[in-house]
């Protein structure tokens, strides 16, 4: 499978709605997102577009055997890249065509390659949803900021 600069990130359903913004205190979330904005220097950390309004995006890795969702970093991205990353929601709100166009532009690929990448992302997503009992590793927060979310998380 071809590697792309901009990718779809399909979160297993069991892990939905447990994003950092919802589990950190306001002050903790502000520290995390402002750190990402600072590192970005006013540019999307994926496509490089200048933006006056970047969005914080959590990047997770998944160990399917250990049923582990691990926070790797938080980056600052433009709205268009964020819509590609969360393609399922983007299609639901009627912006799928725009996301497809942006994916192809950023990755220098064809419409066929977009559909192949989306099919593979969906295959992985469906496979991950067969797994129950995901745990979350938030060590990145502890290592970078010295705090853990109020609920403790799996550190």
Steps between C-alpha positions, in 0.01 A plus 500: 500500500629844405607734785343845507578828671130551585310193621162394631496417869220263584454475876341176628141565608576397859746791517265768360420804713802457725710775345740706707287813492221313678717336770755769584434808706462819297847614607660168407331493158609859435861408584489206258339683209704819538815288501392351165416844357838631610686212337299555179602865462175599328514216245316171475738229618383270220448703181700810600219745416505826695194533719384751755283231657670167557332208675662265751501137390596200712708238323455147632669171422329165547639168614226262393647201684529685833174693439692818571424849374807717562514878476808585292468879475266789440555700183349817355320455169288708266127434479535331160760249621295438815197421284702242306633342818144462633355398163200311640365807677590717200286290267215515752503881495509511120862605440630173356575637153709783645690256720568270206636792297725611788629145563597467133663844489708454816604146411545555126277206424207405281135452585552124466783512753275699735234228479757222551639676809150556637409134441812390689426740788146361518632143498730575795219684678261205465769259620579717805132514590502123550727562799357595837670622813728769356725672751651844456863595552536872576867496601571768239308749716696405811833510314437831323289695750537317830129438550243232445129546436273527806368145455855366518513333161710195435853622560 
